[in-house]
Amino acid sequence: MNRRNIITLALCLTAVLSVSSEKAKQSSANPRTESKVSQSRSNGKYKRTTETFTGDILVARKDEVSIKDNGTIDYVFLKLFRDGTMTYASTFNKAARNTIRSYYHQGKMVVEEGDQDGDGFFETLILFDAAEQPVEAFSRSKDGTVAEFSKEELSKLKQSFAKLQE
């Protein structure tokens, strides 16, 4: 090999190493996102779970449940996570055609909203305290108006959540 070929080879090798190093930096700065799907059957129920990871960190989990294992999905549960802490959860009940969405801050539920009739408009909004108990609730109308729950409605709501804690 003459001197010119050695220099050319050295420059090519340097370029390849530089590109490889840059790709390694990019992949560590932007970890790969992948999904894992698992299925289970027990007690006459079917559940398909899809977990999405960025690197090794769980960022989303979706559970699709058939309560009679008949091929029809009855419930869909979705949870989103940031840095290992849940930030959002939703439950869709196909039979009742309703959806409940919950929002979390520092691992505690702070707001929940409900679409009771399945039309995609969330009619109910509930605020929670640090103990994750309802402190205020509102109903929303499609015309943009918002009204507080009556004292009686709020009391019933609080009682229903207290029963869940038992």
C-alpha positions as CSV (number, residue, x, y, z in Angstrom):
1,M,0.0,0.0,0.0
2,N,1.3,3.4,-0.9
3,R,1.1,6.4,1.3
4,R,-1.9,7.9,-0.6
5,N,-4.0,4.8,-0.1
6,I,-3.1,4.6,3.6
7,I,-4.2,8.3,4.1
8,T,-7.5,7.6,2.1
9,L,-8.2,4.5,4.2
10,A,-7.5,6.4,7.5
11,L,-9.9,9.2,6.4
12,C,-12.6,6.7,5.5
13,L,-12.2,4.9,8.8
14,T,-12.3,8.2,10.7
15,A,-15.6,9.1,8.9
16,V,-17.1,5.7,9.7
17,L,-16.2,5.9,13.4
18,S,-17.5,9.5,13.6
19,V,-20.9,8.5,12.0
20,S,-21.1,5.4,14.4
21,S,-20.3,7.6,17.4
22,E,-23.0,10.1,16.4
23,K,-25.6,7.4,15.9
24,A,-24.8,6.0,19.4
25,K,-25.2,9.4,20.9
26,Q,-28.6,9.9,19.2
27,S,-29.9,6.5,20.2
28,S,-29.0,7.1,23.9
29,A,-30.5,10.6,23.7
30,N,-33.7,9.3,22.1
31,P,-34.4,5.8,23.5
32,R,-36.3,3.4,21.3
33,T,-40.1,3.1,21.9
34,E,-41.5,-0.4,21.8
35,S,-44.8,-2.1,22.7
36,K,-45.3,-5.5,24.4
37,V,-48.6,-7.4,24.1
38,S,-49.7,-10.1,26.5
39,Q,-52.9,-12.0,26.8
40,S,-54.5,-14.0,29.6
41,R,-57.7,-15.9,30.3
42,S,-59.0,-16.7,33.8
43,N,-62.4,-17.1,35.5
44,G,-64.2,-16.8,32.2
45,K,-62.5,-13.5,31.3
46,Y,-60.1,-12.5,28.6
47,K,-57.6,-9.7,29.0
48,R,-55.1,-8.3,26.4
49,T,-52.5,-5.9,27.8
50,T,-50.4,-3.6,25.7
51,E,-47.5,-1.9,27.4
52,T,-45.5,0.8,25.7
53,F,-41.9,1.4,26.9
54,T,-39.4,4.2,26.0
55,G,-36.1,2.6,26.8
56,D,-36.9,0.6,29.9
57,I,-39.5,3.0,31.2
58,L,-43.2,2.2,31.1
59,V,-45.1,5.2,29.4
60,A,-48.5,3.6,28.7
61,R,-50.5,0.5,29.5
62,K,-53.8,-0.5,27.9
63,D,-55.9,-3.4,29.2
64,E,-58.8,-4.6,27.0
65,V,-61.1,-6.9,28.8
66,S,-63.9,-9.3,27.6
67,I,-65.8,-10.2,30.7
68,K,-67.4,-13.3,29.0
69,D,-64.4,-14.2,26.8
70,N,-66.7,-14.1,23.8
71,G,-64.5,-12.0,21.4
72,T,-66.2,-8.8,22.4
73,I,-64.2,-6.2,24.3
74,D,-66.3,-4.8,27.2
75,Y,-63.9,-2.5,28.9
76,V,-60.8,-0.6,27.9
77,F,-58.5,0.8,30.6
78,L,-55.7,3.1,29.7
79,K,-53.0,4.5,31.9
80,L,-50.2,7.0,31.0
81,F,-47.0,7.4,33.0
82,R,-44.3,10.0,33.2
83,D,-41.0,9.0,34.9
84,G,-42.8,6.0,36.4
85,T,-45.7,8.0,37.9
86,M,-49.2,7.7,36.6
87,T,-50.5,11.0,35.1
88,Y,-53.7,9.9,33.4
89,A,-56.2,7.0,33.5
90,S,-59.4,6.3,31.5
91,T,-62.0,3.6,31.7
92,F,-64.4,3.0,28.8
93,N,-67.4,0.8,29.5
94,K,-68.8,-0.4,26.1
95,A,-72.1,-1.7,27.5
96,A,-72.9,1.5,29.4
97,R,-71.3,3.7,26.7
98,N,-69.5,5.8,29.2
99,T,-66.0,7.0,29.8
100,I,-64.3,8.2,32.9
101,R,-61.0,10.1,32.6
102,S,-58.8,10.8,35.7
103,Y,-55.9,13.2,35.8
104,Y,-53.0,12.8,38.4
105,H,-50.4,15.1,39.9
106,Q,-47.6,13.7,42.0
107,G,-49.3,10.4,42.0
108,K,-52.6,11.7,43.3
109,M,-55.9,12.0,41.4
110,V,-56.8,15.7,41.2
111,V,-59.6,15.8,38.5
112,E,-62.0,13.3,37.1
113,E,-64.4,13.8,34.2
114,G,-67.2,11.7,32.9
115,D,-69.0,11.2,29.6
116,Q,-72.2,9.5,30.9
117,D,-74.0,9.0,27.5
118,G,-71.1,8.1,25.2
119,D,-71.4,11.1,22.9
120,G,-67.8,12.2,23.5
121,F,-68.8,15.3,25.6
122,F,-67.7,15.1,29.2
123,E,-70.7,16.3,31.3
124,T,-69.3,15.8,34.8
125,L,-66.1,17.2,36.4
126,I,-65.0,16.3,39.9
127,L,-62.2,17.9,41.9
128,F,-60.3,15.9,44.5
129,D,-58.4,16.8,47.7
130,A,-54.9,15.4,48.7
131,A,-56.6,12.3,50.1
132,E,-58.2,11.7,46.7
133,Q,-61.7,12.4,48.0
134,P,-64.2,14.6,46.1
135,V,-64.4,18.2,47.3
136,E,-66.4,19.8,44.5
137,A,-68.3,18.6,41.4
138,F,-69.7,20.4,38.4
139,S,-72.0,19.5,35.5
140,R,-71.2,21.0,32.1
141,S,-73.7,21.6,29.2
142,K,-72.9,21.6,25.6
143,D,-73.8,25.3,25.4
144,G,-70.7,26.0,27.6
145,T,-72.5,26.6,30.9
146,V,-71.2,25.1,34.1
147,A,-73.2,24.5,37.3
148,E,-72.1,23.2,40.7
149,F,-73.6,20.0,41.9
150,S,-76.3,20.7,44.5
151,K,-75.4,20.1,48.1
152,E,-77.4,16.9,48.1
153,E,-75.8,15.6,44.8
154,L,-72.3,16.4,46.2
155,S,-73.1,14.7,49.5
156,K,-74.2,11.5,47.6
157,L,-71.1,11.7,45.5
158,K,-68.8,12.0,48.6
159,Q,-70.7,9.0,50.2
160,S,-70.2,6.9,47.1
161,F,-66.4,7.6,47.2
162,A,-66.2,6.9,50.9
163,K,-67.8,3.5,50.3
164,L,-65.1,2.8,47.8
165,Q,-62.4,3.5,50.4
166,E,-63.9,0.9,52.9
